Amino acid sequence: MTTPHSPRRALRSVLAVLVLLLTGALLTVPTASARAGATAAVPAATLTEVTGFGANPSNLRMYVYAPAGVTAHPAVLVAAHWCGGSGPAMHSGTEYAQLADRHGFVIVYPSVTRSSKCFDVSSPQALRRGGGSDPVGVKSMIDWVAAAYSADTSRVFVTGISSGAMMTNVLLADYPDVFAAGAAFAGVPFGCFATTDGSEWNSACSGGTVIRTPQQWGDLVRGAHPGYTGPRPRVQLWHGTEDGVLRYPNFGEEIKQWTDVRGTGQSPAATDSPQSGWTRTRYGGTGDRAPVEAISLQGVGHDLYAWGMASRVLTFFGLDADGGPAPEPPAGACRVTVSTTAWNTGLTASVTLTNTGASTLNGWRLGFILPAGQTITNGWGATYAPASGTVTATNAPYNGTLAPNASVTVGYQANHTGDSAPPGSFTLDGTACTTG
């Protein structure tokens, strides 16, 4: 799988790289502290290779770009290259570095060393949190940058093209607590490229013939980090209708997957055309930072990335001037009220979930954290697992459909060791609910 740029852009990128190499400006020799993996920052305004950055089971190389005007506690952007590419090629072939100069964030460019120069988005190790392979190495890079620059770990983002887009989806699934948002250019859903024979290529997926329900796709994401009920990253998706490498049906399957994960429903909250030939749909909100945003490019092939698109990515991430517009409440929002009745060492809890969004819920998962010392002994209206700690309540067969403004009341009985308080917060399919 390759992501060839247009001949003119490719020639421009090659010439730019040659000029920079001749002037010695593209790469600098890592400092001693960088080679040792210490937390001293690498030199500013250069693309610098860092080694010894932490666990790296698949031998990725790490490149960092820190602008001269890097902000205090900067945001971090991971930019993943296409098959056959590299970190330096991603640096020179996109305008993220120029935007970092303007806005002060730090960029990590992971670089594949296996012969295909494709990210591992297929192996069982890559498709689970902490399983090994490329995602573990990228997570180590983020940790290194967070320490080196005292980065704001609530503002970590990822974007990628082709193979890098698939890695974007993998990272968002494996590490939902690490990334605030991601943008995938010409990718496929998480888990679509899975293989068990060691192959890096899945022809059924690339051909757009792997079709699943939203919940099936969403379950693959949830299975990458079992038991996680915290907030999920926002996702921006880009795809050309004439993509001959990763066929266009993958775009619709990605939308199914991430709208299910975010609990927004399948109906767009807004549809517009920001540029001729583009169709943009937003799910769960109508503004620039909706939970899911999808841009379809009519008549465009696999080589869809063009200069100017990165600025739209930054707007979606909120990394442009003044942090961008405020996030909108998701259209698939929810409200939870809860009350408990306690006695010596036991309690019962009554939980009412209301769908305050615009779309009908077809299946729901309510996440919450039990106070320390509480253990669920039985429940009604839902199945509860595990019995303590971070719990997920999954709908019963008879109450999984919840129309807009409709409510369902469930409950549980629990033992306690002194703290009989109700959970303090709830999430519906990974999206925070209002309480009270």
N, C-alpha and C positions, 0 to 999 in steps of 0.2 A: 504494500500500500504506500503510495507516494502522494505528496501534496505539492505538485509543481506550481510555482508561481508563473505568471505570464512571462514570456521571453524578455520583454522590456524590463519588467520589475526584477526578474532574476539577474539580468545583466547588470542592472543598476546596483543590486545588492552585492554581486561579486566584485564589481569595481570599487564599491565603497569599502568592502573588506580588504581588498588589496592595498588601497591607499592607506587605510588605517594600519595595516600590518607594516607597510614600508615606513610609516612614521613612528611605529612603536607604540601606538596609542590604543590598540584594541585590547590587548591583554597585558597585565602587569604581573610580575613574579610575586606570588603570595608572600606576605611577610612571615617572619618566623612564627609569630603568634597565630596567624591564620593556618600555617602548616601544622601547628600543634593542636589546632582546634580550640584555641583560647578564645575568650570573649571580647578581646580588643577588636574594634571595628576595622574593616578593611579600608584601604585608601578610597577617598571619595572620588566620584565622577569618572571612574574607570570600571571596565568589566574585569573582574578579578576572579580567578579560580581559587576555591577554598578546598583544602583536603583535611582529613581527620575530623570531620564534622559530626561524627556519631555513627550509630548503626546504619549499615549500608550493604544489605545482603546481596544486591545485584550489581554492585560496583558502578553505580551512577557517578558522574562527575558533577560538581556543583560550581556554578558561576553566580556571582552577586554583582548587581549594579546599585551603587548608592550615590545619589546626586550630591553635588557640592552643597546644595541647600537642604539636605535631609532634615526633616522636622524632628522636634523632640517627640519621642515615643511614636515613631512613624508607623503607618500601615505597611503591610507586607503583601506583595503580589507574586504568586508563582506563575510563571509563563512557560508552558510545556510545548515542545516542538512537534513537528510532524514526522512521519516515518522517513528515514533517510536524512533527517535534519540533525541539529545539535543545539546546545544552549547558545553558543555564539551566533549561529545562524538565526535563531529566534530573536536575539538581541538586535542584529543588524537588519533583519527583514521585517520588523514591526516597529511601530513608533512608541512603544511603551516607555522606552528610556527617555525620549524627549518629554513625554508627559510626566515622568517621574521628576525630571529637572524642574518642571513647572509646579508640581504639587507636592514634592518632598517625600514620596514613599520609596521603599526599598524593593527591588525586584530580585527574585531567585529564578535562575534559569537552570533547571535540571537537564542533564545531557546523558543520553543512553550510550552505553559502550558495547552492547551486544551487536553482532554483525548486521542485523536488520535495521538497527537504529530506530526501532519501534518500541514504544513503552509496553510493558507487560500489563495487558488488560484482560488476559485470558485464563491465567493459571488460578487454581484454587487458593494459592497463597496470596495472590494479589487481590482477591475478591472478598477478603475478610480483614477486619481491623487487626493490626499487629501480626498478620499472617506471614509476612515476609515480602520479598521481592521489592519492586520499585516504590510502592506507597510508603513502606517503612523508611527507605532512604530519603524520600521527599519530606516526610515528617521530621526526620533528623535535621534536614536543612532548615526547615522553619524554626525549629527549636534553637539552632545555632544563631540564626539571624535575630530571633527574639532576644537572646542573651546579649549578642554583640551590640545591638542598637537600642536596647530597652524598648523593643517594639510593643505596640498596642496589640495584644493578642486577641482582642475583640474585633480587630479589623485585619483579618487575614483572608486573602482572596486567591482564586485560581482561575486561569484561562488557558485555553489550548486550541490547537488546530489539528484536525484529523486524528492521528494517533494521540496527540496531546489533548484533543477534545474528549476522546474516550477516557484518557487518564484523568481529565477534569471530573467526569462523572464518577469514576472509581474513587477518587479522593473525597469527593463530597459524600459518597455513601460510606466509605470506611471511617472517615473522620468528621462526622457532622458537628462535633463539638469544637473543631479547630477552625473551620471555614465559615465566614459570614455569607459568602455568595460565590458563585462560579459562572463562567461564560464559556460555552462549548461551541466551536465553529466546525461544522461538518463532522459530527460524531455519531454515536449510537447509544442506546440505553445502557445503563449499568447492568452487567451480567449477560448482555446479548452476545458478546464475543467469547463467552466461557468455553473452554475446551478441557478435556481430561487426558489427552494423549501427548501433551507437551507442545502441540502446535500453537503458533502465534496467530493463525488465521482461521476465521470461521466464515465459510462461504455463504451459509444460509443467512447469517446476520448481515454480512456486507451486501448481499443481494436483496435485503429488505423483506425476506420471507418469514422472519421470526415475529409472529404476531401474538400478543398476549393481552389479557384484560388489564385495566389500570391497577387493580388490586394485586394481580400476579406480578406485575412489574414493581409495584411498590413493596411487595413482600420481599423481593430480591434485595432491595435497598435496606429494608429493615433487618434482613437477615445478615447483612454485613457487620452490624454492630448490635447483636441481640440484647434486648433489655433496655436499650437507650430510648428515653422518652422526652429528651430535652428538645430545644428548638432545632429546626432543620434549616440548612442554608437556602437562600434564595437562588434561583437558577435562571440564566439567560441562554437561549438556544438559537443557533443560526444554521440554516441549511438551504442549499440551492436545489431547485426543482429538477435540474438536469444532472445531478450528481451521479457520475458513472462508477464511482469507487465504493462509496457507502450510500446506497440508494435512498431516494427521498422518503420511502415509507418509514425509515428509521426516525425521521423527524417527528412524525405523528406518534410513534411509540415512545420517544423521549418525553413528549408532552404528556402522554398518558401516565408515564412513570412519575414524573416530578409533581404533576398536579395531584396525583394520589398521595404521594409522600407529604405534600404540603396541605392536603385536605381541602383544596379549593373547589373541587368539582371540575367537570370537563367543559363547561360552558364559559367562554371568555367573558370577562367583565368589561373589556374594551377591545375594539378592533380598529386599526387605522393603517395609513400608508405613509410612513415618514419620508419615503423617497420613492420615485417612480419605479415600479416593478417590485416593491417590497410590500409584504403584508405582515403587520405586527399584531399579534394577539397577546393580551395580558390577562392573567388568571389570578383571582383573589385580590385584585386591586386595579385601579385605573391609572395610577401615576408612574413616575419613572423608576420606582423601586417596588414594583409589584412582586408578590412571592414567586411567580413564574412569568417570564416574558419570552415569546417565541417570534423570530423573524424569518419569514420565508422569502427567498429571493427568486423571482420568476425568471426562468431561462438561464440560470447560473449553474455551473458545474461544480466539481469538487474544489477547484481553486477559487473559493469564494472570498477569501480574506482580501480586503483592500484598505489602503490608507484612509483614515478617517473613522473606520469602525471602532478602533480602540477608544476613541473619545466617547462613543456611545456605551462601551463597556464601562468606562470610568463613571459615567453618569448613573448607570444601573448600580454600580458598586457604591456610589456616594463618595468617590475619591476626587471629584472635580472641585472647582472653586467653591469655597464655603461649605464643603461636605455634601453638596447636592441637596435635593429636596428631602423633606422628612418622609420616612416610610409611612405607607398608608396602612390602616387596619385591614387585615385580610377580609375579603368578601365572605370567605367561609368561616367566619368568626364563631365563637361559642361563649356561652356563659354557664358557670357552674355555681350552684348553691349547695352547701353541705351543712348538716347538723349532726351532732353526736349526743347520745345518751349513755352515761358511764355509771359503773358501779365499781366495787372494790378493785377487781383486777380485770374487768371486761368492759366492753362498750359495743354499741351498735352505731352505725353511721348511715345516714340517708343522703344520697347524692343525686341531685337533679341536674341533668345536662340539657341545655337549650341550644338549638341550632339558630344562631342569629345571623347566619349568612343568607345569600340569595339562592343557593343551590341545595338540592336534596342530598342528604348524606345516605350513601348506600354502603353500610358497614362503617363502624367507628371503633377507635381505640382511645380510651381515656387514660392518660398517664398521670401519676402523682407519686409523691414520696411520703411514706408513712413516718410519723415521728419515731424517734429511737425507742425501742422497747415494745412497739406494737407489732402484733402478728395476726394476720387474718386467719380465722378458723373456718369460716364459711361465708357464702355470699349469695345474692340473688339478683336476677336481671342481667348478669354478666359473668364471665369467667375472669378470675383474678390470678395473676402470676407475675412474679413469685409472691410468697405470702408476706414478705416483709421488705423493707428498703424501698427501692424504686419499683413500683407496681404498675402493671398495665391491666386495665379492665376492658375486655373485649365483648362486644355486643352479643346477646343471645340470638338464636335464629329468628325469634319472633319480634325483635325490636331493633333490627339493624338499619331499617329505613327511617330517616328522620327528616321530614319536610322542613322548609324554612319556617322559623318561629315555633316549631313543634318542640316538645320536651319529652324526656324519658327519665324516670326515677329508678335508680338501682340502689343497692346497699350491701353492707357487709357487717359481719360480727368479728370482733378482734379481742385478743388479750392485750393487756398493757401492764407496764411495771411502774406506773405512776403518772405518765403523761398521756392523758386521754384526749388531747386536742385533735381537731381534724387536720388533714393536709392543708398546707398553706397556699398551694398553687396547683393548677391542672393544665395539661396540654391535650388537645384533640388532634390525633394523627400528627403529632410533632409541633403543632401551632398553639401558642399560649392562649388560654381562655381568660376572660374576665371572671372575677369571683364576686359573690355577694348578690 
